[in-house]
Amino acid sequence: MNNKDSNISDLYVTLLHYPVINREGNIIISAVTNLDIHDISRACRTYGVKRFFIVTPDKEQQKISKEILDYWIYGKGGQLNPDRKEALQLVEIKSDIDSVRNEILKKTSKIPLVIATSAGYKGQVISCQNLKRDFLFNKNNKRPLILTFGTAFGLHESVYKNVDMILEPIKGSTTYNHLSVRCAVAIYLDRLLS
Amino acid sequence: MNNKDSNISDLYVTLLHYPVINREGNIIISAVTNLDIHDISRACRTYGVKRFFIVTPDKEQQKISKEILDYWIYGKGGQLNPDRKEALQLVEIKSDIDSVRNEILKKTSKIPLVIATSAGYKGQVISCQNLKRDFLFNKNNKRPLILTFGTAFGLHESVYKNVDMILEPIKGSTTYNHLSVRCAVAIYLDRLLS
């Protein structure tokens, strides 16, 4: 992963397709978006993220995601575009956030900290600056970090009750806060790791 | 545009589909990508960018782009999703970078400065920090700024000869530098304007 800084804690990114909400605030399973896989894995690869987990409990969606990955890792896609292959090799498909947590625990023997993101969360949040200082670049923190993003209209409120921290929303220079999840991931990774 | 800071210079974003290069380094006209329009206009709206210009000399591509915009500004898309409409209202379609330059000159009576971006430019570049200090947040700078991005495998070298400045490439925490243009725009806007 050739991170410039070896004192950095391991960072993982998770994209949830359930439980997320639709325009009306109802809980849904969203569909996996091809460009989310590509854009986010490329951003993860750029910033030295360890793995990028795509989370959906839907078996059909898992199958489609697997086919996309196979094309770019083992098929024509990867032959034509090795850079893309390199990024997509970071991707893993999981059924739920607990499976992500358990996989990291199993691989690292460390219990990861789960950090949710939100475009408009009103409760207590941690700033990017403090997350860097106290966890990401803190040698005393031995726990890997999982940065968690929602698709559709965002993470369902139940997710926020089961995480260790919630990261401050991205504020631009206006009151408009409707970034795509692809752009939000890129901005957070740049703020935390550049 | 409710910018927090009224002392900021006007910033425009331009996405070029010609002249850009393909994998082999040959000059091409790339196709307009629906998600580029959406993601980049949303990022532009978030960070108070004045206009987002989509540049292609291809009449058919201009027509397709116009249809997408119409759907989201005047059609069902905008009715269902007013936030998306608000972002897409920033978009304008132009044939070339000179038309962008002339339009801004006509509207503001100021000659804009054109700033190219690149993932791997090796010549002299300006840092984001200096662009902010010397131009974007410098009251003595009266000239609007046009931040210019390339699609496909990047801007053709001829573009770099006709710009005022070239912005430093985005470096993550690894040597991998293959971000999507959508993510690159978001990161630059965050670095410059957050």
Interface residues (C-beta under 8 A of the other chain):
Chain A: M1 N2 N3 K4 D5 I8 R23 L35 H38 D39 R42 A43 R45 T46 Y47 G48 L80 N81 D83 R84 E86 A87 I170 K171 G172 S173 T174 T175 Y176 N177 H178 L179 S180 R182 C183 A184 V185 A186 I187 L189 D190 R191 L193 S194
Chain B: M1 N2 N3 K4 D5 I8 R23 L35 H38 D39 R42 A43 R45 T46 Y47 G48 L80 N81 D83 R84 E86 A87 I170 K171 G172 S173 T174 T175 Y176 N177 H178 L179 S180 R182 C183 A184 V185 A186 I187 L189 D190 R191 L193 S194
